[in-house]
Amino acid sequence: MDLTQGTPQEKNIRAKKMMLWFGIISLIMSFAGWTSAFVVSSSRPDWLKDFQLPNAFIISTVVIVISSITFLLAKNALKKDNKSLTTIWLVITLILGVVFIFNQFQGFQEIINLGYNFTGPTSNVTMSYIYLIAVVHILHVVVGLICLLVVIYNHLRNKYNANNKLGFDLAATFWHFIDILWVYLFLFLYFVG
């Protein structure tokens, strides 16, 4: 396929989608680096063995998977030009994103209650990696929530419909990516950690 072909609008759509994928690939590389460092560091003598992830992380994993489903339902409603149903599913997705972050902080509190901190005399390298990986992911979920707010705002202004949904699609792609990323990170920390 010749990427120079097409109308200016088609080229613009391709360019925006490609930029999003460049960003996603760079994020994959960053998290791959951190999880690789986690594996390498696990051979250290001060590595914490037999640590169980907090239950709040399990709950947040379920919540973020459900949020991906609700975003898909919003997209299907948009394809059918059902504005009210699209709005409902988008708002539910937003709420689930906030619940995810809340549960992540609950998980951090569980870790602190066990006596482990990010830094200081009660910290260790294992917990530092877990905090780093989870907090950086939370920051990306915050970005996803901002994207979702923009999508909701634009949707309420009738910017999207079944034939014009680029911003919606870009936000959905990013949201699904951060969902899949968390599932990977959770499984990684659960089984490798």
C-alpha beads as a LAMMPS data file, in Angstrom:
LAMMPS data file: protein, C-alpha beads

193 atoms
192 bonds

1 atom types
1 bond types

-500.0 500.0 xlo xhi
-500.0 500.0 ylo yhi
-500.0 500.0 zlo zhi

Masses

1 110.0

Atoms # bond

1 1 1 0.000 0.000 0.000
2 1 1 1.332 3.405 -0.943
3 1 1 0.925 5.616 2.130
4 1 1 1.242 8.744 0.003
5 1 1 -2.011 7.933 -1.768
6 1 1 -5.446 9.092 -0.691
7 1 1 -7.215 12.268 0.235
8 1 1 -5.683 14.701 2.736
9 1 1 -8.239 13.487 5.287
10 1 1 -7.207 9.836 4.788
11 1 1 -3.540 10.788 5.115
12 1 1 -4.317 12.730 8.303
13 1 1 -6.140 9.739 9.793
14 1 1 -3.247 7.392 8.925
15 1 1 -0.710 9.821 10.386
16 1 1 -2.581 10.147 13.694
17 1 1 -3.020 6.396 14.019
18 1 1 0.661 5.839 13.231
19 1 1 1.748 8.396 15.853
20 1 1 -0.378 6.629 18.451
21 1 1 1.230 3.295 17.564
22 1 1 4.726 4.833 17.794
23 1 1 3.820 5.980 21.317
24 1 1 2.427 2.576 22.250
25 1 1 5.534 0.803 20.958
26 1 1 7.779 3.115 22.986
27 1 1 5.697 2.359 26.097
28 1 1 5.981 -1.371 25.425
29 1 1 9.757 -0.992 25.224
30 1 1 9.843 0.966 28.513
31 1 1 7.798 -1.591 30.421
32 1 1 9.757 -4.448 28.818
33 1 1 12.923 -2.822 30.157
34 1 1 11.504 -2.498 33.674
35 1 1 10.173 -6.038 33.759
36 1 1 13.520 -7.322 32.427
37 1 1 15.330 -5.399 35.161
38 1 1 12.902 -6.939 37.661
39 1 1 13.859 -10.451 36.483
40 1 1 17.597 -9.684 36.565
41 1 1 17.340 -8.081 40.014
42 1 1 15.450 -11.062 41.437
43 1 1 18.768 -12.888 41.822
44 1 1 19.978 -10.322 44.372
45 1 1 20.459 -11.600 47.924
46 1 1 18.208 -8.839 49.314
47 1 1 15.329 -9.744 46.976
48 1 1 12.047 -10.333 48.782
49 1 1 10.900 -13.923 48.276
50 1 1 7.331 -15.241 48.480
51 1 1 5.645 -11.819 48.398
52 1 1 1.932 -11.955 47.604
53 1 1 0.430 -9.111 45.609
54 1 1 -2.306 -7.239 47.469
55 1 1 -5.907 -8.314 46.876
56 1 1 -6.675 -4.787 45.700
57 1 1 -4.439 -5.437 42.660
58 1 1 -6.580 -8.464 41.783
59 1 1 -9.747 -6.371 42.076
60 1 1 -8.227 -3.598 39.968
61 1 1 -7.345 -6.137 37.272
62 1 1 -10.966 -7.272 37.057
63 1 1 -12.139 -3.646 37.009
64 1 1 -9.841 -2.631 34.162
65 1 1 -10.848 -5.646 32.057
66 1 1 -14.502 -4.704 32.556
67 1 1 -13.670 -1.104 31.563
68 1 1 -12.290 -2.365 28.270
69 1 1 -15.552 -4.198 27.654
70 1 1 -17.602 -1.087 28.437
71 1 1 -15.489 0.957 26.017
72 1 1 -16.205 -1.670 23.338
73 1 1 -19.905 -1.415 24.141
74 1 1 -19.676 2.375 23.780
75 1 1 -18.021 1.953 20.394
76 1 1 -20.728 -0.473 19.246
77 1 1 -23.420 1.970 20.383
78 1 1 -21.665 4.768 18.466
79 1 1 -21.599 2.642 15.325
80 1 1 -25.379 2.359 15.659
81 1 1 -25.628 6.152 16.223
82 1 1 -27.150 5.573 19.662
83 1 1 -25.897 8.709 21.410
84 1 1 -27.457 8.121 24.827
85 1 1 -26.203 4.542 25.116
86 1 1 -22.749 5.622 23.934
87 1 1 -22.702 8.291 26.644
88 1 1 -23.752 5.813 29.327
89 1 1 -21.020 3.313 28.399
90 1 1 -18.381 6.068 28.196
91 1 1 -19.297 7.377 31.653
92 1 1 -19.236 3.837 33.074
93 1 1 -15.780 3.357 31.524
94 1 1 -14.617 6.608 33.130
95 1 1 -15.954 5.535 36.528
96 1 1 -14.265 2.137 36.212
97 1 1 -10.975 3.888 35.382
98 1 1 -11.250 5.925 38.579
99 1 1 -12.137 2.761 40.541
100 1 1 -9.040 1.095 39.067
101 1 1 -6.803 3.894 40.348
102 1 1 -8.522 3.835 43.743
103 1 1 -7.861 0.085 44.024
104 1 1 -4.240 0.582 43.033
105 1 1 -3.805 3.015 45.923
106 1 1 -5.587 0.544 48.199
107 1 1 -2.990 -2.007 47.088
108 1 1 -0.179 0.401 47.928
109 1 1 -1.727 0.897 51.359
110 1 1 -1.810 -2.890 51.855
111 1 1 1.904 -3.022 50.978
112 1 1 2.679 -0.178 53.412
113 1 1 0.639 -1.917 56.122
114 1 1 2.902 -4.943 55.648
115 1 1 5.825 -2.656 56.511
116 1 1 7.245 -1.989 53.043
117 1 1 7.770 1.493 51.686
118 1 1 8.966 2.842 48.373
119 1 1 12.086 4.400 49.895
120 1 1 13.716 4.645 53.268
121 1 1 14.817 2.107 55.851
122 1 1 11.721 -0.097 55.418
123 1 1 12.024 -0.318 51.648
124 1 1 13.647 -2.986 49.528
125 1 1 14.423 -3.363 45.866
126 1 1 11.483 -5.695 45.235
127 1 1 8.918 -3.195 46.512
128 1 1 10.661 -0.361 44.697
129 1 1 10.178 -2.176 41.391
130 1 1 6.538 -2.929 42.159
131 1 1 5.888 0.708 43.079
132 1 1 7.699 1.972 39.988
133 1 1 5.872 -0.315 37.580
134 1 1 2.445 0.286 39.141
135 1 1 2.815 4.062 39.536
136 1 1 4.027 4.578 35.966
137 1 1 1.076 2.504 34.761
138 1 1 -1.303 4.589 36.917
139 1 1 0.069 7.720 35.235
140 1 1 -0.837 6.232 31.869
141 1 1 -4.319 5.390 33.129
142 1 1 -4.653 9.048 34.159
143 1 1 -3.718 10.016 30.594
144 1 1 -6.341 7.530 29.382
145 1 1 -8.925 9.144 31.679
146 1 1 -8.080 12.569 30.276
147 1 1 -8.518 11.163 26.759
148 1 1 -11.817 9.671 27.855
149 1 1 -12.996 13.028 29.234
150 1 1 -12.128 14.648 25.902
151 1 1 -14.031 11.914 24.058
152 1 1 -17.078 12.370 26.307
153 1 1 -16.933 16.148 25.817
154 1 1 -16.632 15.816 22.033
155 1 1 -19.330 13.152 21.968
156 1 1 -21.742 15.430 23.831
157 1 1 -20.955 18.131 21.247
158 1 1 -21.984 15.655 18.503
159 1 1 -18.478 15.458 17.063
160 1 1 -18.620 11.685 16.587
161 1 1 -20.938 9.482 14.594
162 1 1 -20.748 6.112 12.878
163 1 1 -18.735 7.607 9.993
164 1 1 -16.589 10.131 11.884
165 1 1 -14.982 8.683 14.996
166 1 1 -11.208 9.114 14.722
167 1 1 -10.697 10.658 18.165
168 1 1 -12.975 8.041 19.674
169 1 1 -11.026 5.236 17.981
170 1 1 -7.654 6.643 19.065
171 1 1 -8.788 6.921 22.684
172 1 1 -10.242 3.401 22.553
173 1 1 -6.996 1.980 21.173
174 1 1 -4.983 3.662 23.929
175 1 1 -7.458 2.529 26.610
176 1 1 -7.362 -1.080 25.440
177 1 1 -3.566 -0.903 25.355
178 1 1 -3.284 0.274 28.969
179 1 1 -5.791 -2.419 29.963
180 1 1 -3.808 -5.170 28.248
181 1 1 -0.594 -3.703 29.673
182 1 1 -1.934 -3.924 33.241
183 1 1 -3.098 -7.521 32.748
184 1 1 0.419 -8.369 31.521
185 1 1 2.046 -6.492 34.432
186 1 1 -0.241 -8.108 36.992
187 1 1 0.393 -11.620 35.636
188 1 1 4.117 -10.858 35.439
189 1 1 4.282 -9.622 39.048
190 1 1 2.037 -12.457 40.235
191 1 1 3.959 -15.293 38.618
192 1 1 7.494 -13.908 38.311
193 1 1 7.502 -11.752 41.422

Bonds

1 1 1 2
2 1 2 3
3 1 3 4
4 1 4 5
5 1 5 6
6 1 6 7
7 1 7 8
8 1 8 9
9 1 9 10
10 1 10 11
11 1 11 12
12 1 12 13
13 1 13 14
14 1 14 15
15 1 15 16
16 1 16 17
17 1 17 18
18 1 18 19
19 1 19 20
20 1 20 21
21 1 21 22
22 1 22 23
23 1 23 24
24 1 24 25
25 1 25 26
26 1 26 27
27 1 27 28
28 1 28 29
29 1 29 30
30 1 30 31
31 1 31 32
32 1 32 33
33 1 33 34
34 1 34 35
35 1 35 36
36 1 36 37
37 1 37 38
38 1 38 39
39 1 39 40
40 1 40 41
41 1 41 42
42 1 42 43
43 1 43 44
44 1 44 45
45 1 45 46
46 1 46 47
47 1 47 48
48 1 48 49
49 1 49 50
50 1 50 51
51 1 51 52
52 1 52 53
53 1 53 54
54 1 54 55
55 1 55 56
56 1 56 57
57 1 57 58
58 1 58 59
59 1 59 60
60 1 60 61
61 1 61 62
62 1 62 63
63 1 63 64
64 1 64 65
65 1 65 66
66 1 66 67
67 1 67 68
68 1 68 69
69 1 69 70
70 1 70 71
71 1 71 72
72 1 72 73
73 1 73 74
74 1 74 75
75 1 75 76
76 1 76 77
77 1 77 78
78 1 78 79
79 1 79 80
80 1 80 81
81 1 81 82
82 1 82 83
83 1 83 84
84 1 84 85
85 1 85 86
86 1 86 87
87 1 87 88
88 1 88 89
89 1 89 90
90 1 90 91
91 1 91 92
92 1 92 93
93 1 93 94
94 1 94 95
95 1 95 96
96 1 96 97
97 1 97 98
98 1 98 99
99 1 99 100
100 1 100 101
101 1 101 102
102 1 102 103
103 1 103 104
104 1 104 105
105 1 105 106
106 1 106 107
107 1 107 108
108 1 108 109
109 1 109 110
110 1 110 111
111 1 111 112
112 1 112 113
113 1 113 114
114 1 114 115
115 1 115 116
116 1 116 117
117 1 117 118
118 1 118 119
119 1 119 120
120 1 120 121
121 1 121 122
122 1 122 123
123 1 123 124
124 1 124 125
125 1 125 126
126 1 126 127
127 1 127 128
128 1 128 129
129 1 129 130
130 1 130 131
131 1 131 132
132 1 132 133
133 1 133 134
134 1 134 135
135 1 135 136
136 1 136 137
137 1 137 138
138 1 138 139
139 1 139 140
140 1 140 141
141 1 141 142
142 1 142 143
143 1 143 144
144 1 144 145
145 1 145 146
146 1 146 147
147 1 147 148
148 1 148 149
149 1 149 150
150 1 150 151
151 1 151 152
152 1 152 153
153 1 153 154
154 1 154 155
155 1 155 156
156 1 156 157
157 1 157 158
158 1 158 159
159 1 159 160
160 1 160 161
161 1 161 162
162 1 162 163
163 1 163 164
164 1 164 165
165 1 165 166
166 1 166 167
167 1 167 168
168 1 168 169
169 1 169 170
170 1 170 171
171 1 171 172
172 1 172 173
173 1 173 174
174 1 174 175
175 1 175 176
176 1 176 177
177 1 177 178
178 1 178 179
179 1 179 180
180 1 180 181
181 1 181 182
182 1 182 183
183 1 183 184
184 1 184 185
185 1 185 186
186 1 186 187
187 1 187 188
188 1 188 189
189 1 189 190
190 1 190 191
191 1 191 192
192 1 192 193
